[in-house]
Amino acid sequence: MSAEEAWNIWAPHAYDLLVEVAGRYHAVITYGEVGKEVQDRSGVRTSALLQNWAGSCAADIARVTHR
């Protein structure tokens, strides 16, 4: 699977997760927690360092929220 295909799979899961966190009073989540949870929810895993793919996934989330 290409990195772009993975980002497209992760983005909706990350969006849903961030909406859940935002709905809880004073809730916060770290990039690391988002990365782990997105991989757990999607079943798509990577051994790449988080900083090497999180930005691209965040860009996909921005596109999802814009729609």
N, C-alpha and C positions, 0 to 999 in steps of 0.2 A: 504494500500500500504506500502511496506517495505521501509526503508530508502534507501537501495541500488537501488530499482526500481525508487525512486524519483531522486536520483543522476544521474541515467542513462538518465532520461528525462531532467533534468536540464542542464547537461553538454553540449549538442549541442546548447541549447539556450544561455548559458553563452559564449560559443566559438563564436557564431555569434555576440553577443553583444560586446565582447572584440575586435573582428576584426573591427566592426563598429567604436568603440572608437579609436582604433589605426589608423584608416584611416583619422581621423580629426586632423588637426594641433594643437599641444599643448593640446590635449584633455586628460582629466583624469577622472577616475571614482573610487568611493570608494567601499569597500567591501559591505557596506550597500546598496548602489545604485545597485550594481550587484545583490545582494540577492533579493531585491524588484523587479527588472526588470525581473529576471529569473522566479520568481514565477508568475508575471503578464503575461509574454509571454507563459508560459507553462500551466497555469491554475492549477498547482500543488502547493499547499500551505503547509506550516508547521508552527507550533507554537514554534518549537525548536529555541533556540538562534542561531544566525548566526554563532558564533564561534564553535558551535557543529556540523555544517554540511558543512560549506564552504570549509574546508580542503579536505573533501572527494569529494566534487564536483570539486574542483581544480585538484585533482588527475585524475578524469575522463576526465577533459579538456586536461590534459597532454597526456592521452592515445589517445584522439581524434586527437590532433595536431600531435602526433607521426605517426599516420596512414597517 
